[in-house]
Amino acid sequence: MEFLSALFPILLMIPIFYFLIIRPNQLKQKKHQNMLNSLTKADEVVTRGGLHGKVVGVDKDIVVLTIAENVKVEVSRGAIEFKKKAGELIEGE
């Protein structure tokens, strides 16, 4: 009986840990992946490195951004951190 009473707090912590840490992180990752999958031409984005640009081409793993007039860069799709709408950063949609 003492063993069960000592084990109870640990068993109680497992669902609390799941709902406070693991589940929100999974939802955030899923939201970010959906945003990456929905990238299209003319979307304004921000990369993890801080580059702001407009999408001019989308391939399976590569996104081509225009960061200045006549300056195009290729970045990995996973390097896109945010979409921008009306000048505001949108984490995922």
BELZIGI-V19362 format. One line per field, one symbol per residue. ss: DSSP state (@ for helix, = for strand, . for the rest). phi: phi as a letter, one per 40 degrees, with the letter a starting at -180 (. if undefined). burial: 1 if it has 24 or more other C-alpha atoms within 12 Angstrom, else 0. Layout:
ss->???
phi->???
burial->???
This chain:
ss->.@@@@@@@@@@@@@@@@@@@@@@@@@@@@@@@@@@@@......====....=======...=======..======@@@======..===...
phi->.ccccccdccccccccccccbccccccccccccccccccbdgccbbcccgcbabcbabbdbbbcbbbacgbbbbbcdccccbcbbfgbcbcab
burial->000000000000000000000000000000010011001000111110001111111100001111000000011011111111000000110
